[in-house]
Amino acid sequence: MEVDLSKYNNSYYKPGSVFKRVIWYFTNSLLFKSSWFPFIKPKVFLLRAFGAKVGKNLVIKNNVNIKYPWKLEIGNHCWIGEEVWIDNLDSVIIMDNVCLS
């Protein structure tokens, strides 16, 4: 089977401003995807500052990679374990009492 990719159209895809994506890239790389910054509350603050909707009592461990926090909603009492990659090219909703590992 042959697929003609020249007809593929992703003009609907709007990941956000270049400025916001660049700032998030460095924030994500330095503080989320690293193991030297284990502090949860600043990570939750930064997620909210970048537009994520975050419920109460989120635990977010080290080495977590989040593509676009402004397209992320996390419920109450959730746990995001080490080395989780949330590749949210579109809206992702994580409901209450969920553990990702």
Secondary structure, DSSP 8 states (H G I E B T S, - for coil): ----GGG---TT-----HHHHHHHHHHIIIIIS-SS---HHHHHHHHHHTT-EE-SS-EE-SS-EES-GGGEEE-SS-EE-TT-EE--SS-EEE-SS-EE-
